Amino acid sequence: MERATDRSEQGTTVGAGNQENPAGRTPTRAFDAADPPAPGQGRRPLDGIRVLDLTRVLAGPYSTMMLADFGADVVKIEQPGEGDDSRAFGPFVHGESAYFMSLNRNKRSVAMNLKDPKDRAWFLSLVEKADVVVENYRPGTMEKLGLGYETLKKTNQRLIYAACSGFGQTGPYRNKPAYDIIVQAMSGMMSITGEKDGLPTRVGASIGDIIAGMNTAYGILLALYDRTQTGEGQMVDVGMLDAQFAVLENAVARYLVTGESPKPMGNRHPSITPFASFAASDGHLVLGAGNDRLWTRLCEVLARKDLLEDPRFATNADRTTHADALFAELNLALSPKPVADWLETLEAAGIPCAPIHDMAGAVADPHLRARNMLVEVTHPTAGSMLVPGIPVKLSATPGRVVSPAPRLNEHAEDVRHWLD
C-alpha cells in the first residue's frame, strides 16, 4: 500500500551497496558472522547479502521479506517512536500488529532519523557495507533528503537500489500517490472482476501491492546476478501500475485483437467452458473441463450423456458461446448431491475440481500443511503464532523462517557490528 503522504520526508531513509570481488565473493554473513548455521538448517542462496530496507506497509516489505526468507540480512530502518505505519494496523496480539508481523519476519529493526547528523553519519557508513537499498516512497523523496541513487552510488558503486512506487520513476503520473485499489482500478483489473453485469470489483487480496513487491524482489535478484558479471550495481524501478497491468494476460490480448473491452464474467473463464463455480445441494464447488476429453468424462460422471449430442456444446467454442445454457444444465445435474460427494466422484474420474474454502478451510487444508505453508514463530511479545510459509521450494538451499518480525529498534546494537 503506497501512502498518500511521505512520512520519509520527516527523516526515515536508507541506501545500500557493497564492496566485493566483481567475479563473486565469499559470503560474509551479517547475522552473527562467526557462528555456523544451526544443525539441519544449512545455507541459503542470499546468505551474506546485506539489505537496508526503508520500505513500509505492504509492497516494499513483501519484497524484502522474500529476500530475508532466503538468507538476506534485511535491516529495516524505521522512524523513531513510530516505526512502520503498519505497526498500527490491527488485528493485534498482546499489542503487536498481526499485519506487521505477517510481512516482516526474518528482519532486524533499527530506528533512525536521517535529519539527525549522528544517525545520518551512521546510515552512510552502513551504505558503504551494504548490497541493496529498497524504498517505496514517492519519486523524488530520497533526492530531497540528499540520498537518491545518483548520490548513494558515489559511496558504493556496487549498489543495487530498488525503488517501488505507485507509478514508477518516470511518466506523467510519477508524482501521484497510489494505493492498491488505485492501481487495480487504473490497470483494468477491476473492470474484468465481479459478477456479470455487476459493478467493477476489487480483487479481495491487495494484489496491486503484492505483485509489485514480487517484481521488486525479482528485479533485485536480476541486478545482483548482473553485478556478478559486471561488478557494477544499478537501479531497479518498479511501478505498481506497471506490475498490475502486466498480469492481465488474455484481457489485454482480447482487447488488442477484437477492439472490445472485456467485461466482468463472475467465476467463469472467458474462453474455456466449463471452467467456473457450480451449485451442489449444500454449497458450491469449482470444476474445469478444459478440453473435449474432460468434457466427455464430465458428462459421463454426471449421467448427462445427452449433453454430448447437443450441437450447442459440441466444441469448446460452442460451449463458451452458449455458456449460460450449459451452466443451467450443469447446475441442475449437480444439485441433488452435496459438495463432498461430488468432489470424491469428480476426482476419481480425473476431472479438475475443488471446494471453495473460506479462510478456516484454507488454513486447515492438509495439503497446505504438508507443504509447510503455515509455520510457527515465537514473538517475544505476541508469543507463539502461525504465519504463512514460503511458497518457493529449493532442494539444496531452501528458504526458512528463522525469526519473528522485530520490535522497533530491537537490533540497533547488532547492526553496529556491520562496521567492525
ABEGO torsion letter per residue (X at the ends): XBBABBAAAAGBBBBBEBBBBAAEBBBBBABGAABBBBBGAEBBAABGBBBBBABBGAAAAAAAAAAAAAGBBBBBBBBBGAEBAAAABOBBBGGBBAAAAAAABGBBBBBBBAABAAAAAAAAAAAAABABBBBABBBGAAAAAGABAAAAAAABAABBBBBBBAAEABEAAAABBBBAAAAAAAAGAAAABEBBGBBBBBBABBAAAAAAAAAAAAAAAAAAAAAAAAGBBBBBBBBAAAAAAAAAEAAAAAAAAAGBBBBBAEABBAABOBBBBBBBAAEBBBBBBABAAAAAAAAAAAGBAAAAABAAAABAAAAAAAAAAAAAAAAAAAAABBAAAAAAAAAAAGBBBBBBBBAAAAAABAAAAAAGABBBBBBAAAEBBBBBBBABBBAABBBBBABBBBBBGAAAAAAAAAAX
